[in-house]
């Protein structure tokens, strides 16, 4: 009895500390004002009739510019099947404090409502632990929750979040949600399966479904298999900062110190009007307290699987036409020559006293012009030996390339498949940089059209290998016939027909293999194109550029050529540098790369000028000192003035590129490195043509046609330029501008060979 008497004052004190709850019967589309503290709470009760044949959404808007971080205003919303809680101020990423929040409550889906209308009740509790009264504004709206039919543009305004529902009609397998806006405010577009809760906050919108960031354009392609039923949610969430839509690497997102909470400088009436009209509120410094974005979205039906047949088989038939044309040309040539496939240009050397077989290519008569025949021949070592003694050396080019391609390609395939799996599991479509306005999925591949458009490289590469094999067989047949004639006559002149400048097909085989691998690697890159794996697409572009330069040098100097070991090591160094440039593009790297580039340019200048008759070793400086001591300043007088002028010009261009890279430090290092190879390849081709003309030789018409065919398509253009063109499909509603570039690029490379 005494204990109960002593506990009575404590109970009285606790009763006085309990908060009083003011219950308000709420009405939709009406703004309510209140003040809460530790002793005064509010309970708003909203009732509505739930339609059985429609999906309705309840949206809650709240504003409290006086709420603080230590004593926030708490909101708890209770529904039939879910509960939702949030607070003001809203803190995003520990940096942005918002004094206004809009939330869309989880709607009851049709499948759970039955066939009859029924009443629904929503309870909203408002409370705060603050000792002083904190004012707030509340507005609850009720609206239909539909995204509209396919092909119907809808105008919407996203106030932090916007949730709509959609469904896939019977017979439709894929839908595309197209979103466009005139302003560039950062927003996330997400599609989610129907269910509660709806993930419509910056911190949780990435937890489920498929999403991508948007500045002015976005498009998400959905399949019926992506959802548990025929319905889905379309969620639009505003990002607090533009950085999330503008960064290109993860390191570009630097954490910042938390800023103070946004507060409104408007009076209560202005805030009430803004809340009722769903407009933005600005703080004292003009900062946007509640970000909004006006956009138009359209739901359209995507191509069906049956509509893929014409674009796919049309591309295959187009490149098969090249094979057919080549076959018809060879057939006509065979009939015209009466079965003598060698042709007039490859006549049997038994009919002449001195053999001078022509080089590969229509313009490849650099060292065999008639005016040179009048001079005393000075054959080098490799032009006076049997072809069998050095043929295996040139076969190493394509054997090494095959081995490297296998060991390089298999991990690439594994990696891009892993990228694709991560994309599908996480739903983060920002991982891969597709042209979302023209993505045609097939199976597990999100952009099948971008992958398949590389078929031209593979088919034309196979055609080039076939043509190279034919020429190789013809050359062997000619040599075997000449050897048989020489054995019968047993004359020295006939035996000399087996010697001379040989035909080398090893680099040609390597070029064909590299063209095929370029198609495979480009296809792998387009499975999930991104900055981190762009070197997959450019690796064999480097290889092709190096092989083309080697082939030109071999044509001019068949007995002075880099070994396959050196060439492959040079390619490996280039790819290694490209990887380091992507991962560690620091100032130190650019300084080291600039020095390496200039030294490499000087070394190659010496190789070209002296035609391989010099060595870079520890005795180089001693030989240079002895040369100056014996000849003085005369040693600097060039022996080959034309060659020196062209090489000095090329070095100036290379040094300019090196200085530009060191100063500007381009972010896309792979493209920058590719530009270096393309510029040097074009300069070497120009050097080759100039030296041809300088020697009095003429450029053949057929060669000119091939050069024009390769220049029209401009295969030197960077793929990054095409990737940045986010446009609609241009060809058969299947291929975009980058796919067309793939077709033209493959043809250009084929004609360039």
ABEGO torsion letter per residue (X at the ends): XAAAAAAAAAAAAAAAABBBBBBBBBBBGBBBBBBBBAABBBBBBBBBBBBAABBBBBBBBBBBAABBAABBBBBBBBBAABBBBBBOBBBBGGABBBABBBBBBBBBBAAAAEABBBBBBBBBBBBBABABBBBBBBBBBBBBBBAEBBGBBBBBBBBGBBBBBBBBBBGBABBBBBBBBABABBBBBBBBBBEOBBBABAAAAAABEBBBBBAABBBBBBBAAABABABBBBBBBBBABAAAAABABAAABBBBBBBBBBBBABBAAAAAAAAAAGBBBBBAAGBBABBBBBBBBBBBBBBBAAAAAAAAAAAAAAAAAAAAAAAAAAAAAAAAAGGBAAEAAABBAAABABBBBBBBEAABAAAABAAAAABBBBBBAAAABBAAAAAAAAAAAAAAAAAAAAAAAAAAAAAAAAAAAAAAAAGBAAABBBBAABBBBBEABABAAAAAAAAAAAAAAAAAAAAAAAAAAAAAAAAAAAAAAAAAAGBAAAAAAABEBBBBAAAAAAAAAAAAAAAAAAAAAAABBBAAAAAAAAAAAAAAAAAAAAAAAAAABAABBBBAAAAAAAAAAAAAAAAAAAABBBAAAAAAAAAAAAAAAAAAAAAAAAGGBBBBBAAAAAAAAAAAAAAEAAAABBABAAAAAAAAAAAAAAAAAAAAAAAAGBABAAAAAAAAAAAAAAAAAAAAAAAAAAAGBBBBAAAAAAAAAAAAAGAABBAAAAAABBBBBABGGABBAAAAAAAAAAAAAAAAX
